[in-house]
Amino acid sequence: MADAREAEKLKDEDTMARDEGSGAGSVLLAFIIGAVSGAALALLYAPASGDETRKYLGQKAREGRDRAAEAVEKGREVVKEGRETLAQAVERGKEVYQQARREKA
């Protein structure tokens, strides 16, 4: 009976882990939309020459690209950690199942 409770606890922990990471994509998307909107408004209200504006846009585009690359890398790390945690939970579940079968037999 304790093994069943332990297996249920592992299942609940796995569900909670998946739920915690589900909003990361939404947050990143909101950040990117906000950054682009802010840059567009800044351009509308900033009195600058065409050359200055092009330099500014180029700089901000590079910064945005760098931030996006960092976010992608962080996302990959989160996915990797999640896979490792899931693999450990599956392995532990198999062990509990096998132990329960041995005790029942």
GROMACS elastic network, one bead per residue, 0.5 to 0.9 nm:
[ bonds ]
;  ai    aj funct       b0    kb
    1     4     6  0.52145   500
    1     5     6  0.65268   500
    1     6     6  0.87636   500
    1   100     6  0.88928   500
    2     5     6  0.50744   500
    2     6     6  0.61575   500
    2     7     6  0.86046   500
    3     7     6  0.60715   500
    3     8     6  0.85111   500
    3    96     6  0.62777   500
    3    97     6  0.79425   500
    3    99     6  0.83248   500
    3   100     6  0.68156   500
    4     7     6  0.50608   500
    4     8     6  0.61278   500
    4     9     6  0.85343   500
    4    96     6  0.82414   500
    4    97     6  0.86301   500
    4   100     6  0.84319   500
    5     8     6  0.50307   500
    5     9     6  0.60834   500
    5    10     6  0.86439   500
    6    10     6  0.62291   500
    6    11     6  0.86135   500
    6    93     6  0.87962   500
    6    96     6  0.80727   500
    7    10     6  0.51089   500
    7    11     6  0.62303   500
    7    12     6  0.86918   500
    7    92     6  0.84561   500
    7    93     6  0.61915   500
    7    96     6  0.70097   500
    7    97     6  0.82605   500
    8    12     6  0.61949   500
    8    13     6  0.86435   500
    9    12     6  0.50642   500
    9    13     6  0.61779   500
    9    14     6  0.86154   500
   10    13     6  0.50691   500
   10    14     6  0.61676   500
   10    15     6  0.86520   500
   10    89     6  0.66334   500
   10    90     6  0.89323   500
   10    92     6  0.84114   500
   10    93     6  0.75867   500
   11    14     6  0.51389   500
   11    15     6  0.62814   500
   11    16     6  0.86972   500
   11    89     6  0.80972   500
   11    93     6  0.87026   500
   12    15     6  0.50866   500
   12    16     6  0.61811   500
   12    17     6  0.86128   500
   13    16     6  0.50601   500
   13    17     6  0.61183   500
   13    18     6  0.86758   500
   13    89     6  0.89472   500
   14    17     6  0.50795   500
   14    18     6  0.63099   500
   14    19     6  0.86719   500
   14    85     6  0.82306   500
   14    86     6  0.69782   500
   14    89     6  0.74098   500
   15    18     6  0.52104   500
   15    19     6  0.62167   500
   15    20     6  0.87365   500
   16    19     6  0.50291   500
   16    20     6  0.61839   500
   16    21     6  0.89491   500
   17    20     6  0.52653   500
   17    21     6  0.67804   500
   17    82     6  0.78211   500
   17    85     6  0.88482   500
   18    21     6  0.55862   500
   18    22     6  0.64662   500
   18    82     6  0.79974   500
   19    22     6  0.53151   500
   19    23     6  0.79317   500
   20    23     6  0.70929   500
   20    24     6  0.84194   500
   21    24     6  0.57533   500
   21    25     6  0.84385   500
   21    78     6  0.81866   500
   21    79     6  0.89496   500
   21    82     6  0.88686   500
   22    25     6  0.70591   500
   22    26     6  0.81452   500
   23    26     6  0.52797   500
   23    27     6  0.62784   500
   23    28     6  0.87384   500
   24    27     6  0.51904   500
   24    28     6  0.62247   500
   24    29     6  0.86389   500
   24    75     6  0.83531   500
   25    28     6  0.51451   500
   25    29     6  0.61236   500
   25    30     6  0.85896   500
   25    75     6  0.87417   500
   26    29     6  0.51019   500
   26    30     6  0.61147   500
   26    31     6  0.85514   500
   27    30     6  0.51254   500
   27    31     6  0.61476   500
   27    32     6  0.87013   500
   28    31     6  0.50497   500
   28    32     6  0.62426   500
   28    33     6  0.86523   500
   28    68     6  0.89882   500
   28    71     6  0.77890   500
   29    32     6  0.51739   500
   29    33     6  0.61639   500
   29    34     6  0.85241   500
   30    33     6  0.51546   500
   30    34     6  0.60532   500
   30    35     6  0.85555   500
   31    34     6  0.51086   500
   31    35     6  0.61171   500
   31    36     6  0.86693   500
   32    35     6  0.50779   500
   32    36     6  0.61892   500
   32    37     6  0.85286   500
   32    64     6  0.83690   500
   32    68     6  0.84797   500
   33    36     6  0.52549   500
   33    37     6  0.60842   500
   33    38     6  0.85231   500
   34    37     6  0.51018   500
   34    38     6  0.60143   500
   34    39     6  0.85472   500
   35    38     6  0.51355   500
   35    39     6  0.61801   500
   35    40     6  0.86341   500
   35    64     6  0.84206   500
   36    39     6  0.51456   500
   36    40     6  0.61839   500
   36    41     6  0.87060   500
   36    64     6  0.89432   500
   37    40     6  0.51154   500
   37    41     6  0.62511   500
   37    42     6  0.86006   500
   38    41     6  0.51968   500
   38    42     6  0.61280   500
   38    43     6  0.86804   500
   39    42     6  0.50513   500
   39    43     6  0.62786   500
   39    44     6  0.87541   500
   39    57     6  0.85603   500
   39    60     6  0.81306   500
   40    43     6  0.52144   500
   40    44     6  0.63862   500
   40    45     6  0.89361   500
   41    44     6  0.50785   500
   41    45     6  0.63922   500
   41    46     6  0.85089   500
   42    45     6  0.53813   500
   42    46     6  0.58139   500
   43    46     6  0.52491   500
   43    47     6  0.80360   500
   43    48     6  0.84522   500
   43    53     6  0.75954   500
   43    57     6  0.88582   500
   44    47     6  0.81718   500
   46    53     6  0.89111   500
   48    51     6  0.81109   500
   48    52     6  0.59865   500
   48    53     6  0.60975   500
   49    52     6  0.52304   500
   49    53     6  0.60913   500
   49    54     6  0.86289   500
   50    53     6  0.50239   500
   50    54     6  0.61290   500
   50    55     6  0.86520   500
   51    54     6  0.51560   500
   51    55     6  0.62876   500
   51    56     6  0.85879   500
   52    55     6  0.51429   500
   52    56     6  0.60872   500
   52    57     6  0.85539   500
   53    57     6  0.60364   500
   53    58     6  0.84977   500
   54    57     6  0.50551   500
   54    58     6  0.60613   500
   54    59     6  0.85469   500
   55    58     6  0.50848   500
   55    59     6  0.61486   500
   55    60     6  0.86103   500
   56    59     6  0.51483   500
   56    60     6  0.61594   500
   56    61     6  0.84833   500
   57    60     6  0.51187   500
   57    61     6  0.59338   500
   57    62     6  0.85567   500
   58    61     6  0.50596   500
   58    62     6  0.62404   500
   58    63     6  0.86280   500
   59    62     6  0.52276   500
   59    63     6  0.62469   500
   59    64     6  0.86182   500
   60    64     6  0.59885   500
   60    65     6  0.84564   500
   61    64     6  0.50227   500
   61    65     6  0.60709   500
   61    66     6  0.85747   500
   62    65     6  0.50117   500
   62    66     6  0.61418   500
   62    67     6  0.85851   500
   63    66     6  0.51043   500
   63    67     6  0.61649   500
   63    68     6  0.85443   500
   64    67     6  0.50784   500
   64    68     6  0.60339   500
   64    69     6  0.85240   500
   65    68     6  0.50797   500
   65    69     6  0.61394   500
   65    70     6  0.86332   500
   66    69     6  0.50900   500
   66    70     6  0.62327   500
   66    71     6  0.86382   500
   67    70     6  0.50423   500
   67    71     6  0.61426   500
   67    72     6  0.85999   500
   68    72     6  0.61243   500
   68    73     6  0.85910   500
   69    72     6  0.50864   500
   69    73     6  0.62038   500
   69    74     6  0.86113   500
   70    73     6  0.51127   500
   70    74     6  0.61488   500
   70    75     6  0.85124   500
   71    74     6  0.50572   500
   71    75     6  0.60331   500
   71    76     6  0.85871   500
   72    76     6  0.61902   500
   72    77     6  0.86879   500
   73    76     6  0.50553   500
   73    77     6  0.63267   500
   73    78     6  0.87195   500
   74    77     6  0.50567   500
   74    78     6  0.62459   500
   74    79     6  0.86667   500
   75    78     6  0.50645   500
   75    79     6  0.61818   500
   75    80     6  0.85453   500
   76    79     6  0.51068   500
   76    80     6  0.60786   500
   76    81     6  0.85891   500
   77    80     6  0.50373   500
   77    81     6  0.61333   500
   77    82     6  0.84894   500
   78    81     6  0.51549   500
   78    82     6  0.60810   500
   78    83     6  0.86203   500
   79    83     6  0.61315   500
   79    84     6  0.86184   500
   80    83     6  0.51265   500
   80    84     6  0.62650   500
   80    85     6  0.86603   500
   81    84     6  0.50882   500
   81    85     6  0.61561   500
   81    86     6  0.85337   500
   82    85     6  0.50886   500
   82    86     6  0.60411   500
   82    87     6  0.84918   500
   83    86     6  0.50240   500
   83    87     6  0.60115   500
   83    88     6  0.85404   500
   84    87     6  0.50780   500
   84    88     6  0.62030   500
   84    89     6  0.86251   500
   85    88     6  0.51215   500
   85    89     6  0.61872   500
   85    90     6  0.86367   500
   86    89     6  0.50023   500
   86    90     6  0.60907   500
   86    91     6  0.85106   500
   87    90     6  0.51084   500
   87    91     6  0.61118   500
   87    92     6  0.85405   500
   88    91     6  0.50877   500
   88    92     6  0.60809   500
   88    93     6  0.84808   500
   89    92     6  0.50547   500
   89    93     6  0.60146   500
   89    94     6  0.85974   500
   90    94     6  0.62111   500
   90    95     6  0.86606   500
   91    94     6  0.51099   500
   91    95     6  0.63071   500
   91    96     6  0.87409   500
   92    95     6  0.50195   500
   92    96     6  0.62089   500
   92    97     6  0.85530   500
   93    96     6  0.51247   500
   93    97     6  0.60804   500
   93    98     6  0.85660   500
   94    97     6  0.50449   500
   94    98     6  0.60866   500
   94    99     6  0.84981   500
   95    98     6  0.51641   500
   95    99     6  0.60756   500
   95   100     6  0.85479   500
   96    99     6  0.50742   500
   96   100     6  0.60970   500
   96   101     6  0.86157   500
   97   100     6  0.51165   500
   97   101     6  0.62285   500
   97   102     6  0.86947   500
   98   101     6  0.50718   500
   98   102     6  0.62143   500
   98   103     6  0.86533   500
   99   102     6  0.51127   500
   99   103     6  0.61948   500
   99   104     6  0.85772   500
  100   103     6  0.51325   500
  100   104     6  0.60861   500
  100   105     6  0.86409   500
  101   104     6  0.50966   500
  101   105     6  0.61829   500
  102   105     6  0.52490   500
